[in-house]
Amino acid sequence: MIRFYSVNLFGGEDTRIASSFYKRLFGWKSVVESEGHSELFTGEGMRIVFSRIKPGCNVDPGTITLEVDGDSEQFLSEFRKEEYETEKSTPFNTEQRYVAYLDPWGNRIWIYRKSNPKN
């Protein structure tokens, strides 16, 4: 199963500032707040992720993240897997839960693999 997970925005050096800005403007709920990664939930099922660029985490405004269960990645043959150096201490990379792909126009799509699939 493939589900839309989030819209990802560049959050600057301290993502808490960008997250607070959107939270104040639109009243969205904070889910995660840290210097390098913050998330808001709109209440209508939309998650907005603010990240800062670091090794192993390429973030561009407009990047989307899709959540997949198991072997639901058949469609990925249409995309080019993005190769990059990862930071060994990044838990997402050591668990291989996030993989980045590029579409034919260079748009980045992060694939988030659920650790405990639910049917």
N, C-alpha and C positions, 0 to 999 in steps of 0.2 A: 504494500500500500504506500502511496506517495501523497504527502500532505504539504501544503504551503506552511512554512514555519515562521518566517520573519522577513521584514524589510530591514536592510542593514545600512546604516549611515556612518560616515566618518565622524568620530567624536572628539577629535583634537587630542592633545596630550593628556588631558584629564576629562574622561568621558562623563564624569559626574556633572560637569558644567553644562554640557549639551543636553544631558538627560533632564537636569533641573529646569533648563530653559523650556523644553517641550512640555514637561510636567506642569509648569506654571502657566503656560499659554493655554493648554488644552485640558488640564485636569486629569491626565492619565496616571495610572497607578505604577509606582516603582516596583519592579520585581527584583532587580539586582542593581547595586550601585558600587562601583569601584573605580579606581583611577584608570584602569585599562579596559574595562568592559562594564557597560550599564545596559539595562533593559527596562522598557516600559510596556505596559499592557493597556490597550485602548478600551477594553471592556466589550468590544464588538468582535473579539476573537483575533485581533491583530497584535502582533508583537513587533516592537521596534527595538533594534539592537544598535547600540553606539559602541564602536570599537576604535582603538588607535592602532596604527600600523606598527607592526613589530615582526621580527623573523617568524615565518610560519603562519602569519595571519595577514593576508593581503586584503585590505578593505578599500573599496571604492564606493562612493555614493551610488545608490541604486542597486547594489548587489542584493540578490535574494538568497534565502536559505530554504531548502526543501528537506523535510524529515522523511526518512524511509525505514521500513521494516524489512529485515532479512534481505532476500534477493530481488527486491523491487527496483533494480537499477538497469533493466534492459534498455531503457531509452538513452542511457549514457553513451552508447556507441556513437551518437550523433554529436557529441561534445568532445573537446580535447582536454584531457586531464592536465591540470596545471602542476608543474613540477617546481619545487622550491626547497631551499634549505629550511629545515625545521629546528626549532629550539628544543633541545632535549628535555628541558624542565616543564614544557607546556603539557599539561595533563591531557588535553584534547588530542594532541599529536601522538603521544605515547599510547593512548587507547585507540587511536585511529578512528575517532568518531566523526571527524570533519575531513572532507576531501573537497578540493576546489576544482571546478571545471570551467572552461571557457566555451561560449557558444561561437558560431561562425563570425559574429560581429565583435567579439572580445568582451562581451558581458560575462561577469563572473557569477557562477552559481555554486554556492556551498551546499554540499550534501551532508546532512547530519544523520548519522546512523544511530537509531535508538539502541540503548544498551539492553533493555528488557522489552522486546516487542510484545505488544498487546493486540489481540485480535478482536 
